[in-house]
Amino acid sequence: MFLIFQRLWQVNWAEQWQYRANLIMYLLYWLVSPIIYLAVWTSIASSKGDVNGFTVNDFVTYYMVLLIADQITSNIVIFTMGYKIQDGTLSGELIRPIHPMLTNALVNNIAFKALTITGLIPVWIVLFFLFKPDFSTVTLTGILLSIPVMICAFFINYLISASITSIAFWTTRVYSINEFYWALILLFSGQFVPLSLMPKVIQEIAQYLPFQLLMYFPIQVILGNLSRPQIIQGYVMAGIWLLLALALFNWVWRNGVRRFSAVGA
């Protein structure tokens, strides 16, 4: 199995380098929104002194870390597998002795992610010198504690996205469903605004959903804003949602493949 993943990595890594323009467009797409939020909220905080206790530096450090967390936990499985289900080309992958979603598509997403993170580094450095954030609250312990959570969050997000992609077995409107899923992420992950600044009802709902694990929770861990019980609770929620996401994907995929047909493929 290790040799299979090693070969898939080599193929997908080489493939990603063939689409450099596409890679740059995706990277810009992911960077634009957080940078805009960063600029807007820091401007508001500068004019008012703070926003409900959030200072300019709090917003800068939050969104600077968010840029990294977003790149690690995001995925593009809808774009790499959705059309294959719709046009029937998935049939060629189904006859292979590997799972299309959990092997090739997964490695493809990881290879894509490795390149976008590489492209993010110089942008992040430029933003660091522009905004001059104070990361005095960040510790090595916080960074190390956030890594397993972000890895787990990536797989949760990937499996949920793969489940949504698999809805293409039933409907051609899968991309619209995925847009709704992204809207939920925007609202409950803390990307648009830190969850602590959202209405209480949103905060209470978000703590039981997987979306805050993608950005808000690991950001707070890195910035040292959570107590030990809160970190443990977050880890438990991540484990629960990982199992739920895996169960959901297995159910949707299994039932979808049963009704899959590719005339002329």
N, C-alpha and C positions, 0 to 999 in steps of 0.2 A: 504493500500500500504506500509506503514511503517513497518508493521509486516511481510510482504512478504520479503522486503529487509533485515530486521533483521534476518529472518530465513535463507535467502540465504547467508548472511554474516557468520553466524554460521557454515553452511555446508561447504562453500568454505574456510573459515579460517582453519577448521579442516582438510580439504582435502589438503591444501597447506603444512601442517606439515607432511603429509604422504610421501611427495616427497622432502625430505630435500637435498638429493644428487643432484637432478635436480635443485633445488633452488640455490645451491652453484654454479653449472655450469653456470646457467644463470647470476648470479651475477658477476662471474669472466669474463664472456663474455662481460658484459656491462662495467666493470672496466678497462679491458686491454687497449682498444684503447685510452681513455682519459688520462690514466696514461702514456702511451707511448708518446702521444703528449706533455704532460707536461714535461717529461724528455727531449725530443728532443728540444723543443723550449727554455727551460731554459738553455740547454747546448749551443745552438746557441747564445742566448742573453748574456750568461756569456763570451763567447769568443769574441763577438763583442761590448759588452757594452750595446747595445740595438738593437732592430729590428724595424726600422721605428718608433722610439719613445717608443716602448714597452720594458720595463726593465724586468729583471728576476722576480722581485716581481709582476709585472703586469701579466706575464704569470702564475705564481704560483697561485695568487688570482683568476685569470680567470678560470683556470682549476679545482681548488678546488671547486669553486661555481658551475662549469659546472657538476661535478660529482653528485651534489645534484639535479640540475635542470633536468638532463638527467633521473635520477631515477623517478622523479615526473611525467614528461611529457611522458615517453615512455609507450608502451603497448605490449601485446603478443597475441592480439586477433586472428591474423592469425594462430597461433599455437593451439589455443583452439577451433576455430570454422571452420577453413578451411577444415580439414579432415572430419568433421561431414557432411558438404555439399557434399563432394566428395563420401563418402561411404554410404550415406543415413541415418546415425543415427540422422540427424537433424530432421527427421520426428517425432521422439518421443517428441522432444521439441516443435514442431509446434502445437501440440494438447493441450499443456498446456495454461492456461489463462494468460500467461506472455510472453513478447517479448524475444526471445532467446538472441538477441544481446544486448538489452538495459536493461536487468535485470541480468540474471544469468551470462552471459559472462562478463558483465561490473563489477559485484561484484567480480567475479573470478579474474579479472585483478587488482582490487583495493586490494584484499587480498594478491595477489602475490606481489604487489608493497609495501604493508606495511611490509612484511617480508624482501624483498630485501633492503629496506631503513634501517631496523633494522640491517641487516648484513653489510650495508655500514658504519654505525657509527664507529665501531672500526677501519676499514680500513682508514677512513677519519682522525681519530685522529692520527693514526700512520703517515700518510702523513703530517699532520700539524706539528708534531714534527721533521720530517725529513727535510721539506722545510722551516719551520718557516716563514710563510707568514705574511705580515703586512696588516691587515684589518682595518686600521685607517679610511678609507673612507666609511666604511660600517656603516650605521645608522639603528636604529630601524624602522624609517619611510620607508627607502628603502626596508627593509625586508618585512614589512607589505604591501607595494605597490606591491611587486613581487608575493605575495601569490595568489591573485585573478587571476593574469595573468597566472601563472603556472597551476592553476586549470583549467582555460579556455583553455589553450594550451593542457592540457591532453585530454580534451573532443574533441577538434578539431582533434588532432592526432588520438584519438580513433575512431572517426566517419569516418575519411578518411581511416584509416586502415580497419575499418569494411566494408566500401564501396568496398575497394580492395578485401577483403576476400569474399564478396558477388559475385564478378566476377566469383567465383568458380561455380556458377550456370550455367555459359556458357562455361568455359574452365578449363582444368586441369593445365594450366600454370600459375595459380594464384600466386604461390610462386616466380616465376621469375619476375612477375609484382611487387610484394612486394619488391623484392631485388632492383629493379630500384627506387622504392619510397624511400627506405632507402638510396640509393646513392644520391638522391636529398636532403634528410635531411642532410647527411654528408657535402654536398657542400654548402647549403644555410642556415644552422642553426648556423654555427660558431663553429661546433665541431672540424673539422680538423684544423682550424686556425680562430682566431677572424675575423669577417667580415670586420673590419676596416683595416685589412692587405690584404684583397682580392682586385683584380682589381676593378676599379670603376664600370664597367658594371655589375659585380656580385653583388656589393653592391646595385646598383640601382634596379636590378631585385629582390633582396632578400627583399627589404623593402615592396614589394607588395605581397609577398608570405607568407604563414603561417609558414614556417619552422623556420624563425628567432625568432618567438614567443616561440618556444620550448626551446631554450637555450640562444641565443645571447641577446635578449631583456631583459628577466628577470635577466640575469647576469649583464647587464649594469645598470639596476635599482638598484640591490642590491649593486653594487660597487659605486653607486652614480655618474655615468658618463653621465647621461641624464638630460636634462632640463625639466621643467614642460610641455611645449608644446610637446616635444618628447614623454614624458610618456603618455600624453593624446592621442596623435596620435597612440601610440601602443595599448592603451586600445580600441580605436575605431576600429582599424584593427582586434583586437582579437574578438570583438563583431560581426563584419561583417563576418569574416571567420567561426565563430561558426555557424551562421545562414546558410552560404553556405554549410558547411560540413554536417549539419543536413538535409538540403534539398537534397544534393547529396545522402546521405545514404538512405533516405526515398525512393527516386526514384529508386536507384539500387536494394534495398531490395524488394520493392514492385513488380517490374518487374521480379526479379529473382525467388521469391517464386511462382509466377504464372506458371513458366515453370519447377518448381522442381518436380522430380519424384524419388521415391526410391523403385525400384523393389526388393521385397523380404525382405525389412527392416521392 
